[in-house]
Amino acid sequence: MRKRRALDGVMDTAGGAGRGSFNHRYALPGQAGNSVGSVLRAVDLYPFSDLPTTDIDGRGQEGLLDRVRRDKVQPRIFHILSGSEYWARAGSLLHTSTDGRRALLEAEGTRTYAFAGTPHGARRHTIFLEKATAADLPYNDNSDLSLALPALLIALDRWITGQAAPPVSRYPRLGDTLVPPASLHFPKLPNVVVPAGPPPVWQLRFGPAYRSEGVMSEPPQLGPRYPLLVPQVDDDGNELGSWRGMAMSVPLGTYTAWNHQNSGTEPFGILSGLQGAFIPFPVTQADRARSGDPRPSVSERYGGLGGYMRAAERAAEAQIAAGFLLPEERERALTSMRLNWDRAVGLRGHWPRPKNLIGRRDLRRIRPHLSSIDLPNVRFGSNADISAERPPPRRRDRLPGRSLDGRCGL
């Protein structure tokens, strides 16, 4: 058989250290591991890293790229991770030893880009209210990763063709910004319970014929549990060490890679899929003091919409200079940032929930109570001044959070 390179480049997007369930008995291609209740499926398996490491029990010495490196047919590879990959797809094992104690070198011809505060699958904030299987906190719809993908695709192509090297890798580092979950310095936020850690991943043994023939024994035998590390966070609760895209450079809240499915499942460590959470900042300093929220308010950070958009423009230029945004994508990125503002505005009517409705998922039950929620409404005019007032009556042709005259009320 001729040993020829089949692929020049690979963009491994939002895979973490996991893999798919393919080419074996009882394969389930749509499964994504314990993070979504697919417990003990053949998806989070050793080896996890590109270069050889021993398994958690001290056996073996394997890496994902062993064969292509041996045959000298390795493609250029971008590993692109959202925050969810650390909390749901064993992402830390991509660049640490299986016992979590040693940082691994990158394989030649690879880059790793982790995007802070991004979910595996972005969903609209308010969907968390609408389904019985939704979540306790508003969903994270941070689009930083998707905004960067066109620039990264061009960078990969230029690297393959020898035109230019891509940006250096950006991901949390062991001993600094990659830490055990117990060492996470998440701020104490009202009505927010931080998970004890990612769903567990164990060494799985599917029988002697699994690796050679794809014939597996069910249920698998369990070996030791792998230590999973997560990105450290700043005083706002936002991730450190990973690349900060547009929304994370000019945040309107805390963007997490985890979310609880409901309060009843919290003791079992079950998280709500791969969506993460968005916990908006207080609107004003008074709101911050009233709620006991330690994070600076939106008005303290930006003054108003004008200040926010000026910060977004500066962030766009920084993203372009660093190679994570194409110049022709600048206006799209700014439109996305304005949409983030409008969505945060629309979320104010739903979050925080009325206390007697915490944990319920039925929007039909929640809607009758919304009119009685006494939340401040802050409107930002052209001079970014702030004045409290009640929101105008809604019209059928008005999008949530967007006033027809272009002004926004938080």
Summary of the structure (lengths in Angstrom):
residues: 410
radius of gyration: 22.7
end to end distance: 64.1
largest distance: 74.2
contacts: 1314
relative contact order: 0.13
helix: 29%
strand: 14%
